Amino acid sequence: MRLEAVKPYQTTRDVLNSRVPLKRRLLDILACPIDKHYPLELLVFEEKDEITEGLLLCPECNRWYPISDEIPQMLPDDLREAKEDLAWLERWKTRVPERVLTQGKPFRLA
């Protein structure tokens, strides 16, 4: 029997950004990575077999996490990319609640 080495993830970002499609039943186990609040609010913008585009919102700390291409992007603030998050907010601003656009963390449009 031959054992193969397992490649470690390159960064914490890779681990946290692993591609796990968001099924509604997974919402039962998701909590805000910052304050651990549970449950998160879900806004679905597009849905097929999975939630393809949407938003997870922590009502406790007002942090928002985009769901893009079926993947919830639940990274801590220091690992998030402002340019990507702001572009995502701009794309969906007509569907995103006003409180996220003006008061959301870590980034907002207003």
KELUMLO-676037 format. One record per atom (N, C-alpha, C): residue in one letter; y, z, x. Coordinates in pm, 1 decimal. Layout:
// residues N
<resn = A&north = Y&up = Z&east = X>
...
END
This chain:
// residues 110
<resn = M&north = -116.9&up = 0.0&east = 84.0>
<resn = M&north = 0.0&up = 0.0&east = 0.0>
<resn = M&north = 124.1&up = 0.0&east = 89.2>
<resn = R&north = 217.6&up = -87.6&east = 54.0>
<resn = R&north = 341.2&up = -99.4&east = 131.2>
<resn = R&north = 456.5&up = -40.1&east = 52.0>
<resn = L&north = 529.6&up = 48.3&east = 114.3>
<resn = L&north = 647.0&up = 107.6&east = 50.2>
<resn = L&north = 770.5&up = 30.7&east = 92.5>
<resn = E&north = 854.1&up = 2.0&east = -4.1>
<resn = E&north = 978.7&up = -67.1&east = 25.6>
<resn = E&north = 1094.8&up = 29.6&east = 15.9>
<resn = A&north = 1189.1&up = 12.6&east = 104.3>
<resn = A&north = 1308.0&up = 97.5&east = 102.2>
<resn = A&north = 1393.2&up = 62.7&east = -19.4>
<resn = V&north = 1445.5&up = 162.5&east = -80.7>
<resn = V&north = 1535.2&up = 143.5&east = -193.3>
<resn = V&north = 1676.3&up = 140.0&east = -139.4>
<resn = K&north = 1750.3&up = 36.9&east = -177.1>
<resn = K&north = 1888.8&up = 26.6&east = -130.8>
<resn = K&north = 1974.4&up = 128.6&east = -203.9>
<resn = P&north = 2047.7&up = 210.2&east = -129.8>
<resn = P&north = 2138.3&up = 304.2&east = -197.5>
<resn = P&north = 2258.0&up = 228.8&east = -253.8>
<resn = Y&north = 2317.8&up = 284.4&east = -356.2>
<resn = Y&north = 2440.2&up = 225.5&east = -408.9>
<resn = Y&north = 2547.3&up = 230.2&east = -301.8>
<resn = Q&north = 2630.5&up = 130.4&east = -301.6>
<resn = Q&north = 2734.2&up = 121.5&east = -199.8>
<resn = Q&north = 2840.8&up = 229.2&east = -215.4>
<resn = T&north = 2882.0&up = 255.3&east = -338.3>
<resn = T&north = 2988.7&up = 352.0&east = -361.2>
<resn = T&north = 2961.8&up = 427.9&east = -490.9>
<resn = T&north = 3035.1&up = 533.4&east = -509.1>
<resn = T&north = 3028.8&up = 606.5&east = -635.0>
<resn = T&north = 3069.3&up = 515.5&east = -750.0>
<resn = R&north = 3164.5&up = 427.9&east = -724.9>
<resn = R&north = 3209.6&up = 332.9&east = -827.0>
<resn = R&north = 3093.8&up = 247.6&east = -878.7>
<resn = D&north = 3005.5&up = 201.3&east = -786.8>
<resn = D&north = 2890.3&up = 120.8&east = -827.3>
<resn = D&north = 2797.5&up = 199.8&east = -918.8>
<resn = V&north = 2775.4&up = 324.4&east = -885.7>
<resn = V&north = 2687.8&up = 408.6&east = -967.5>
<resn = V&north = 2748.4&up = 428.6&east = -1105.4>
<resn = L&north = 2875.4&up = 464.7&east = -1111.1>
<resn = L&north = 2941.0&up = 492.5&east = -1238.4>
<resn = L&north = 2962.6&up = 366.6&east = -1320.5>
<resn = N&north = 2965.7&up = 252.9&east = -1255.0>
<resn = N&north = 2991.9&up = 126.8&east = -1322.0>
<resn = N&north = 2863.3&up = 48.4&east = -1347.1>
<resn = S&north = 2748.9&up = 115.1&east = -1339.7>
<resn = S&north = 2622.4&up = 44.7&east = -1357.2>
<resn = S&north = 2618.4&up = -20.9&east = -1494.6>
<resn = R&north = 2550.6&up = -131.7&east = -1504.1>
<resn = R&north = 2554.2&up = -215.6&east = -1624.0>
<resn = R&north = 2454.9&up = -166.1&east = -1728.2>
<resn = V&north = 2498.0&up = -76.1&east = -1812.4>
<resn = V&north = 2417.2&up = -25.6&east = -1922.8>
<resn = V&north = 2485.9&up = -66.0&east = -2052.1>
<resn = P&north = 2428.3&up = -163.7&east = -2126.5>
<resn = P&north = 2491.9&up = -205.6&east = -2251.1>
<resn = P&north = 2510.1&up = -88.7&east = -2347.3>
<resn = L&north = 2620.0&up = -90.7&east = -2421.4>
<resn = L&north = 2651.1&up = 20.4&east = -2510.6>
<resn = L&north = 2590.0&up = -2.0&east = -2647.9>
<resn = K&north = 2492.4&up = 75.3&east = -2678.4>
<resn = K&north = 2433.2&up = 77.7&east = -2811.4>
<resn = K&north = 2495.3&up = 195.9&east = -2885.7>
<resn = R&north = 2506.8&up = 182.8&east = -3013.9>
<resn = R&north = 2566.6&up = 290.8&east = -3092.9>
<resn = R&north = 2492.7&up = 422.8&east = -3074.3>
<resn = R&north = 2362.1&up = 418.0&east = -3056.8>
<resn = R&north = 2287.4&up = 542.9&east = -3042.4>
<resn = R&north = 2320.2&up = 617.4&east = -2912.1>
<resn = L&north = 2373.0&up = 544.6&east = -2811.8>
<resn = L&north = 2412.0&up = 610.0&east = -2686.8>
<resn = L&north = 2537.0&up = 695.4&east = -2704.0>
<resn = L&north = 2613.2&up = 669.6&east = -2807.9>
<resn = L&north = 2733.8&up = 749.1&east = -2831.0>
<resn = L&north = 2701.7&up = 896.5&east = -2849.4>
<resn = D&north = 2581.2&up = 925.3&east = -2893.0>
<resn = D&north = 2540.8&up = 1064.5&east = -2913.1>
<resn = D&north = 2535.8&up = 1143.9&east = -2783.8>
<resn = I&north = 2530.8&up = 1076.4&east = -2669.4>
<resn = I&north = 2520.1&up = 1148.3&east = -2543.4>
<resn = I&north = 2643.3&up = 1133.3&east = -2454.4>
<resn = L&north = 2741.6&up = 1052.7&east = -2496.7>
<resn = L&north = 2859.3&up = 1030.4&east = -2413.7>
<resn = L&north = 2965.1&up = 1137.9&east = -2433.9>
<resn = A&north = 3020.5&up = 1182.9&east = -2322.9>
<resn = A&north = 3130.6&up = 1279.1&east = -2324.7>
<resn = A&north = 3236.2&up = 1231.6&east = -2225.0>
<resn = C&north = 3356.1&up = 1277.5&east = -2241.3>
<resn = C&north = 3464.1&up = 1242.3&east = -2149.0>
<resn = C&north = 3428.2&up = 1292.0&east = -2008.5>
<resn = P&north = 3432.7&up = 1205.4&east = -1907.7>
<resn = P&north = 3399.2&up = 1249.9&east = -1772.8>
<resn = P&north = 3501.8&up = 1346.1&east = -1712.6>
<resn = I&north = 3620.4&up = 1353.8&east = -1771.7>
<resn = I&north = 3725.0&up = 1440.5&east = -1717.5>
<resn = I&north = 3716.4&up = 1581.4&east = -1776.7>
<resn = D&north = 3719.7&up = 1592.1&east = -1910.0>
<resn = D&north = 3720.7&up = 1725.9&east = -1970.8>
<resn = D&north = 3591.4&up = 1760.4&east = -2045.2>
<resn = K&north = 3494.9&up = 1668.5&east = -2042.0>
<resn = K&north = 3361.7&up = 1688.7&east = -2102.3>
<resn = K&north = 3364.7&up = 1700.1&east = -2254.3>
<resn = H&north = 3475.4&up = 1659.5&east = -2316.4>
<resn = H&north = 3485.2&up = 1666.0&east = -2462.6>
<resn = H&north = 3383.2&up = 1572.4&east = -2526.9>
<resn = Y&north = 3328.0&up = 1619.3&east = -2635.9>
<resn = Y&north = 3227.2&up = 1545.0&east = -2711.3>
<resn = Y&north = 3250.3&up = 1572.4&east = -2858.6>
<resn = P&north = 3240.4&up = 1475.8&east = -2945.8>
<resn = P&north = 3214.1&up = 1333.8&east = -2924.2>
<resn = P&north = 3342.1&up = 1256.5&east = -2896.8>
<resn = L&north = 3324.5&up = 1136.3&east = -2844.1>
<resn = L&north = 3436.1&up = 1045.4&east = -2821.5>
<resn = L&north = 3455.7&up = 958.6&east = -2945.5>
<resn = E&north = 3578.5&up = 916.7&east = -2967.7>
<resn = E&north = 3606.5&up = 824.1&east = -3077.7>
<resn = E&north = 3571.1&up = 683.6&east = -3030.6>
<resn = L&north = 3516.0&up = 603.3&east = -3120.0>
<resn = L&north = 3478.2&up = 466.3&east = -3088.4>
<resn = L&north = 3557.1&up = 370.1&east = -3175.2>
<resn = L&north = 3618.6&up = 270.8&east = -3111.8>
<resn = L&north = 3681.6&up = 160.2&east = -3182.8>
<resn = L&north = 3611.0&up = 34.3&east = -3137.1>
<resn = V&north = 3554.2&up = -39.5&east = -3230.5>
<resn = V&north = 3479.7&up = -160.9&east = -3198.6>
<resn = V&north = 3568.2&up = -281.7&east = -3227.6>
<resn = F&north = 3586.2&up = -365.8&east = -3127.6>
<resn = F&north = 3665.6&up = -487.3&east = -3142.8>
<resn = F&north = 3576.4&up = -608.4&east = -3164.7>
<resn = E&north = 3461.8&up = -612.2&east = -3096.9>
<resn = E&north = 3363.5&up = -720.0&east = -3113.0>
<resn = E&north = 3224.7&up = -659.0&east = -3103.1>
<resn = E&north = 3135.1&up = -708.8&east = -3188.0>
<resn = E&north = 2999.1&up = -655.6&east = -3186.3>
<resn = E&north = 2901.0&up = -766.4&east = -3221.1>
<resn = K&north = 2793.2&up = -773.0&east = -3144.6>
<resn = K&north = 2681.9&up = -862.5&east = -3173.5>
<resn = K&north = 2560.9&up = -771.5&east = -3188.5>
<resn = D&north = 2459.7&up = -786.8&east = -3103.0>
<resn = D&north = 2349.7&up = -690.8&east = -3103.4>
<resn = D&north = 2394.9&up = -558.1&east = -3043.5>
<resn = E&north = 2490.3&up = -566.6&east = -2955.1>
<resn = E&north = 2549.2&up = -450.1&east = -2888.9>
<resn = E&north = 2699.6&up = -452.3&east = -2916.6>
<resn = I&north = 2765.2&up = -343.5&east = -2883.4>
<resn = I&north = 2911.7&up = -340.8&east = -2888.8>
<resn = I&north = 2958.6&up = -417.4&east = -2765.0>
<resn = T&north = 3021.7&up = -532.2&east = -2785.0>
<resn = T&north = 3060.0&up = -614.4&east = -2670.6>
<resn = T&north = 3200.5&up = -583.5&east = -2619.6>
<resn = E&north = 3292.2&up = -550.4&east = -2709.7>
<resn = E&north = 3428.9&up = -515.5&east = -2670.7>
<resn = E&north = 3475.8&up = -400.4&east = -2759.0>
<resn = G&north = 3539.2&up = -302.9&east = -2698.0>
<resn = G&north = 3588.8&up = -191.0&east = -2776.3>
<resn = G&north = 3654.2&up = -86.5&east = -2687.8>
<resn = L&north = 3667.2&up = 30.9&east = -2743.5>
<resn = L&north = 3739.5&up = 138.5&east = -2676.8>
<resn = L&north = 3675.0&up = 271.3&east = -2710.0>
<resn = L&north = 3656.6&up = 353.9&east = -2608.8>
<resn = L&north = 3617.0&up = 493.1&east = -2628.1>
<resn = L&north = 3739.9&up = 577.3&east = -2599.3>
<resn = L&north = 3766.6&up = 672.8&east = -2684.0>
<resn = L&north = 3886.6&up = 755.0&east = -2671.0>
<resn = L&north = 3849.7&up = 901.7&east = -2678.4>
<resn = C&north = 3900.7&up = 978.9&east = -2583.6>
<resn = C&north = 3882.7&up = 1123.9&east = -2586.5>
<resn = C&north = 4001.9&up = 1183.7&east = -2662.5>
<resn = P&north = 3977.3&up = 1241.6&east = -2779.5>
<resn = P&north = 4089.0&up = 1297.5&east = -2856.8>
<resn = P&north = 4146.3&up = 1424.9&east = -2794.2>
<resn = E&north = 4074.4&up = 1484.7&east = -2703.4>
<resn = E&north = 4119.4&up = 1609.0&east = -2639.9>
<resn = E&north = 4224.3&up = 1582.6&east = -2530.8>
<resn = C&north = 4194.6&up = 1491.0&east = -2438.6>
<resn = C&north = 4286.5&up = 1466.2&east = -2326.7>
<resn = C&north = 4359.5&up = 1332.7&east = -2338.0>
<resn = N&north = 4327.9&up = 1253.7&east = -2439.6>
<resn = N&north = 4391.7&up = 1125.8&east = -2467.9>
<resn = N&north = 4361.0&up = 1018.4&east = -2363.2>
<resn = R&north = 4247.3&up = 1035.0&east = -2291.9>
<resn = R&north = 4204.5&up = 930.5&east = -2199.7>
<resn = R&north = 4125.9&up = 826.6&east = -2276.8>
<resn = W&north = 4140.6&up = 704.1&east = -2234.8>
<resn = W&north = 4070.0&up = 593.5&east = -2298.9>
<resn = W&north = 3984.3&up = 522.3&east = -2195.7>
<resn = Y&north = 3874.4&up = 467.1&east = -2246.9>
<resn = Y&north = 3777.7&up = 397.9&east = -2162.2>
<resn = Y&north = 3742.3&up = 266.0&east = -2229.9>
<resn = P&north = 3769.3&up = 154.3&east = -2162.5>
<resn = P&north = 3739.3&up = 24.8&east = -2223.6>
<resn = P&north = 3589.1&up = -3.2&east = -2226.2>
<resn = I&north = 3548.7&up = -77.1&east = -2326.3>
<resn = I&north = 3414.2&up = -133.6&east = -2331.4>
<resn = I&north = 3435.8&up = -282.9&east = -2315.0>
<resn = S&north = 3380.5&up = -339.0&east = -2210.1>
<resn = S&north = 3402.4&up = -479.3&east = -2180.0>
<resn = S&north = 3269.5&up = -544.3&east = -2144.9>
<resn = D&north = 3238.2&up = -655.0&east = -2210.6>
<resn = D&north = 3110.5&up = -724.1&east = -2189.5>
<resn = D&north = 2992.6&up = -629.0&east = -2207.4>
<resn = E&north = 2998.8&up = -545.6&east = -2309.4>
<resn = E&north = 2895.3&up = -448.7&east = -2348.2>
<resn = E&north = 2887.6&up = -325.9&east = -2258.2>
<resn = I&north = 2975.8&up = -314.3&east = -2158.2>
<resn = I&north = 2967.1&up = -206.3&east = -2060.5>
<resn = I&north = 3082.4&up = -107.9&east = -2079.8>
<resn = P&north = 3050.9&up = 20.3&east = -2108.5>
<resn = P&north = 3158.3&up = 120.2&east = -2112.6>
<resn = P&north = 3202.7&up = 153.7&east = -1970.3>
<resn = Q&north = 3330.9&up = 142.7&east = -1945.2>
<resn = Q&north = 3387.3&up = 168.5&east = -1812.1>
<resn = Q&north = 3438.0&up = 312.4&east = -1806.7>
<resn = M&north = 3348.0&up = 405.4&east = -1787.0>
<resn = M&north = 3382.8&up = 547.6&east = -1793.7>
<resn = M&north = 3399.4&up = 607.2&east = -1654.1>
<resn = L&north = 3498.8&up = 556.2&east = -1584.0>
<resn = L&north = 3526.9&up = 603.3&east = -1448.8>
<resn = L&north = 3634.2&up = 711.3&east = -1450.6>
<resn = P&north = 3627.3&up = 805.0&east = -1354.9>
<resn = P&north = 3736.0&up = 901.2&east = -1341.4>
<resn = P&north = 3864.4&up = 828.4&east = -1298.6>
<resn = D&north = 3976.9&up = 890.8&east = -1322.5>
<resn = D&north = 4107.1&up = 827.5&east = -1297.9>
<resn = D&north = 4119.4&up = 768.8&east = -1157.9>
<resn = D&north = 4074.5&up = 839.6&east = -1056.1>
<resn = D&north = 4094.5&up = 794.2&east = -918.7>
<resn = D&north = 4009.5&up = 672.9&east = -881.7>
<resn = L&north = 3913.2&up = 636.7&east = -964.1>
<resn = L&north = 3830.7&up = 518.8&east = -938.3>
<resn = L&north = 3865.7&up = 400.1&east = -1028.3>
<resn = R&north = 3962.6&up = 419.2&east = -1115.1>
<resn = R&north = 4002.8&up = 311.3&east = -1205.7>
<resn = R&north = 4108.0&up = 223.5&east = -1139.9>
<resn = E&north = 4105.8&up = 96.3&east = -1175.5>
<resn = E&north = 4201.2&up = -1.3&east = -1122.5>
<resn = E&north = 4311.0&up = -24.4&east = -1225.9>
<resn = A&north = 4432.5&up = 13.2&east = -1193.0>
<resn = A&north = 4544.9&up = -1.0&east = -1286.4>
<resn = A&north = 4561.6&up = -145.3&east = -1332.3>
<resn = K&north = 4553.0&up = -239.4&east = -1240.7>
<resn = K&north = 4574.1&up = -380.5&east = -1275.1>
<resn = K&north = 4471.9&up = -426.3&east = -1379.5>
<resn = E&north = 4344.6&up = -392.1&east = -1360.1>
<resn = E&north = 4239.6&up = -432.0&east = -1454.4>
<resn = E&north = 4256.9&up = -363.3&east = -1589.4>
<resn = D&north = 4282.8&up = -233.5&east = -1587.3>
<resn = D&north = 4297.5&up = -158.7&east = -1712.6>
<resn = D&north = 4419.6&up = -205.4&east = -1791.8>
<resn = L&north = 4529.8&up = -230.0&east = -1723.2>
<resn = L&north = 4650.0&up = -275.8&east = -1792.7>
<resn = L&north = 4631.2&up = -416.6&east = -1849.4>
<resn = A&north = 4558.1&up = -501.9&east = -1777.6>
<resn = A&north = 4528.3&up = -635.9&east = -1829.8>
<resn = A&north = 4439.5&up = -624.7&east = -1954.2>
<resn = W&north = 4344.3&up = -531.8&east = -1952.5>
<resn = W&north = 4257.5&up = -511.2&east = -2068.1>
<resn = W&north = 4340.2&up = -461.1&east = -2187.3>
<resn = L&north = 4428.7&up = -364.6&east = -2162.8>
<resn = L&north = 4515.6&up = -313.8&east = -2270.1>
<resn = L&north = 4603.1&up = -425.2&east = -2327.5>
<resn = E&north = 4657.8&up = -507.0&east = -2241.3>
<resn = E&north = 4743.4&up = -617.7&east = -2286.5>
<resn = E&north = 4663.5&up = -714.1&east = -2373.7>
<resn = R&north = 4541.9&up = -742.1&east = -2334.2>
<resn = R&north = 4457.2&up = -833.8&east = -2411.7>
<resn = R&north = 4428.7&up = -781.9&east = -2551.9>
<resn = W&north = 4405.6&up = -651.9&east = -2563.8>
<resn = W&north = 4363.1&up = -592.7&east = -2690.6>
<resn = W&north = 4472.9&up = -511.5&east = -2759.0>
<resn = K&north = 4598.2&up = -524.2&east = -2718.5>
<resn = K&north = 4703.8&up = -435.7&east = -2767.8>
<resn = K&north = 4722.4&up = -440.4&east = -2919.7>
<resn = T&north = 4685.0&up = -548.9&east = -2983.6>
<resn = T&north = 4698.5&up = -552.6&east = -3129.7>
<resn = T&north = 4589.4&up = -472.1&east = -3200.2>
<resn = R&north = 4483.5&up = -436.0&east = -3128.0>
<resn = R&north = 4372.3&up = -359.7&east = -3186.0>
<resn = R&north = 4368.4&up = -215.4&east = -3137.3>
<resn = V&north = 4438.1&up = -187.8&east = -3027.9>
<resn = V&north = 4439.1&up = -53.6&east = -2967.4>
<resn = V&north = 4538.1&up = 34.2&east = -3042.4>
<resn = P&north = 4501.0&up = 160.0&east = -3072.2>
<resn = P&north = 4594.7&up = 249.7&east = -3141.1>
<resn = P&north = 4724.8&up = 269.3&east = -3062.5>
<resn = E&north = 4832.3&up = 283.1&east = -3135.3>
<resn = E&north = 4964.7&up = 301.5&east = -3075.1>
<resn = E&north = 4967.6&up = 419.6&east = -2978.4>
<resn = R&north = 4897.5&up = 526.4&east = -3011.7>
<resn = R&north = 4899.7&up = 645.3&east = -2924.2>
<resn = R&north = 4838.8&up = 616.1&east = -2787.4>
<resn = V&north = 4743.1&up = 523.7&east = -2779.7>
<resn = V&north = 4685.8&up = 485.1&east = -2650.5>
<resn = V&north = 4785.5&up = 399.3&east = -2573.5>
<resn = L&north = 4851.2&up = 307.0&east = -2643.1>
<resn = L&north = 4948.8&up = 219.3&east = -2577.5>
<resn = L&north = 5067.4&up = 296.2&east = -2521.9>
<resn = T&north = 5107.9&up = 403.4&east = -2589.4>
<resn = T&north = 5229.2&up = 475.2&east = -2548.6>
<resn = T&north = 5203.6&up = 607.2&east = -2476.3>
<resn = Q&north = 5086.5&up = 670.4&east = -2500.8>
<resn = Q&north = 5061.0&up = 802.1&east = -2442.6>
<resn = Q&north = 4926.0&up = 813.7&east = -2372.1>
<resn = G&north = 4846.0&up = 706.3&east = -2374.5>
<resn = G&north = 4711.6&up = 711.4&east = -2318.8>
<resn = G&north = 4709.2&up = 738.0&east = -2169.7>
<resn = K&north = 4600.7&up = 794.5&east = -2124.3>
<resn = K&north = 4581.4&up = 824.5&east = -1981.9>
<resn = K&north = 4460.8&up = 746.6&east = -1933.4>
<resn = P&north = 4456.2&up = 704.4&east = -1811.8>
<resn = P&north = 4556.2&up = 723.6&east = -1707.4>
<resn = P&north = 4665.9&up = 617.9&east = -1706.9>
<resn = F&north = 4651.4&up = 510.5&east = -1787.5>
<resn = F&north = 4751.2&up = 403.2&east = -1789.8>
<resn = F&north = 4793.8&up = 373.1&east = -1931.9>
<resn = R&north = 4917.0&up = 324.2&east = -1946.5>
<resn = R&north = 4967.6&up = 286.3&east = -2079.4>
<resn = R&north = 5066.6&up = 171.9&east = -2061.0>
<resn = L&north = 5088.8&up = 101.2&east = -2170.0>
<resn = L&north = 5178.4&up = -15.0&east = -2162.8>
<resn = L&north = 5324.8&up = 23.3&east = -2178.0>
<resn = A&north = 5352.9&up = 123.1&east = -2259.1>
<resn = A&north = 5493.2&up = 158.5&east = -2287.7>
<resn = A&north = 5551.4&up = 249.3&east = -2181.6>
END
